[in-house]
Amino acid sequence: MAKDKLSSRSQGMKALIPLLVFLGVYLLTSVWVNDFYAVPITVAFIIASMVAVAMTGGISLPERIVRFSEGAADKNILTMIWIFILAGAFAQSAKAMGAIDATVNLTLMILPDHFLLVGIFIASCFISLSIGTSVGTIAALVPVALGIADKTGLDLAYITAIVVGGSFFGDNLSFISDTTIAATRTQMCEMRDKFRVNILIVFPAALVLLVYYTVVGFKADIPVTDMPVEWVKVIPYLVVLVTAMAGIEVMLVLTIGIFTTMVVGLATGGYDILGCLSAMGEGITGMGELIIVTLLAGGLLELIRYNGGIDFIISRLTAKVNSKRWAELSIAALVSMVNLCTANNTIAIITSGSIARNITLKYGLDARKSASILDTFSCMVQGLIPYGAQLLIAAALTHLSPLSIMSYLYYPWLLGLCALLAIIFRYPRRYS
């Protein structure tokens, strides 16, 4: 504990340098050369991690590496990795036996051509609201989006961004979302009350995109497809969606999906047992880069925390608050900066929640709106960082760069804008 305090005092702003190094190497370099694939994200994280290890003072090199490893082995990081492994196995085995093609053909048959984009967005919003997890929504729907892009010729990054954006709608609002639970518990308010405030703030963002995707859909030249639907091969995706919406934990959902895919594939001759196992193995190994990035990110962010980076952000952002409006803005900035450093919106809420609660009590804020601000801004930042789990898994499933998806990711920006305007104009008035 003494070492933690010493490190926090000695580093301050310097603790954030590794994060700036990562953003400079990965994001700025990619923009500068106009090639989002120019710098592998793993290399950017290794460079930033080396800087973080070198900068950490007060302990020996072996102890620094132990600290880094403890961050990589955090239970939230490892849980995410298990989800990635299962998602990879399910996605590839489903693809190999024809489930994705069947689901895509069914989607194209049900949705009119001009309503395809808005239909995908609504499906993503509904599923994420039902299951409470953006990662689970992305794991289930992105493979379908990949198939739709192949069949229609639409930009894959654009379609993927629609799914990712809609997944944050439910992540932010769902009663069973980790972020909702964390926000309401730290602010000591009821989930239903937080939902009432939250929906008034963020619904305009979803409505704007519904109109936008409808207009774009009518303007887009989407070729008509008339492909037969192999109904039995749709079963694995239906099972995944139904079990997810029933509130079953995402890892169990994916496990059930894998076994259902195996049974249907063997029964329909989609593959034999060796083909099934081979597809699962291919899907798991395809997640290798994503797993490496997740481990490196966990270690890097642990050293930033150890060196006082998060404490520095919290102290600076809350130093000069003098009104309700500035108090709410400080909560928004606080959770946003912490989320930037932790790449996990639930952890960001938990980390900054007690400080936000103190600000709420000191300045007489409505706890329901404070909880909404915590949840909304954390989801906004989580949707816009290329090293967040959501963009990483979407990129891994589509073999795209996270940055190429980000260029079409409109919902998090609109989400943040609506939340910011709600603070500035004291909306909803009843809760401000």
CORSULCOR-V281204 format. One line per field, one symbol per residue. phi: phi as a letter, one per 30 degrees, with the letter a starting at -180 (. if undefined). psi: psi as a letter, one per 20 degrees, with the letter a starting at -180 (. if undefined). burial: + if it has 16 or more other C-alpha atoms within 10 Angstrom, else -. A space follows every 10 residues. Layout:
phi->???
psi->???
burial->???
This chain:
phi->.ddedddddd chddddeedd dedddddddd ddchbdcdcd dddddddddd ddddddcibd eeddddeedd ddcedddded dddddddddd ddddddcjdd eddddddddd deedcddddd dddddddddd cibddddddd cdeddddddd dciddddddd dddddddded edcddcdedd ddddddchbd dddddddddd dceedddede dddddddddd ccddcbcdcd edddeedddd ddddddjdee ddeddddddd eddddddcid acdddddddd ddddddcedd dddddddddd dddddddjdd dddddddcdb dbaddddddd dddddddddd dchbdddddd dcddddddde ddciddedde dddedddddd dddccdcded dddddddcic dedddedcdd deddeddddd ddddchcded cc
psi->gghggggghh gchhhighgh gghgggghgg ggiloijgop hggghgghgg ggghhoriqr ghhghggghh ghjqhhghgh ghggghgggg ghhgghijhg gghghgghhg pqgijgghgg ggggggghhh ijphghgghh hghghghggg hijqpghggg hgggghhigh hhhqhjqhhg ggghghilrq hhghgggghh gihhghgghg gghgghhhhq noqpqmqqpn hhiigghggg gghgiijqqh hhghgggghg ggggghhijh rahhhghggg ghhghijggg gggggggggg hghgghjjgg hggghhhjhk pjrgghghhh gghghgghhh iikohghggg gighghgggg ghjkrphhhg gggggghhhg ghijpijqhg hghghhhikr qhhhhhijnh ghghghgghg hhggjlqphh j.
burial->------++-- ++-++++++- +++-+++--+ -----+--+- ++-+++-++- +++-+++--- ---+--++++ ++----++-+ +-++++++++ ++++++++++ +++++++++- --++++++++ ++++++++++ ++++++++++ +++++++++- ++-+-+++++ ++++++++++ ++++++++++ +++++++-++ +--++-++-- ++--++--++ --++-++--- --------++ --+++++-++ +++++----+ +-++++++-+ ++++++---+ +---++-+++ +-++-+++-+ ++++++++++ ++++++++++ ++++--++-- ---+++++++ ++++++++++ ++++++++++ +++-+++-++ --+-++++++ ++++++++++ ++++++++++ ++++++++-+ ++++++-+++ ++++++++++ -++---+--- -+
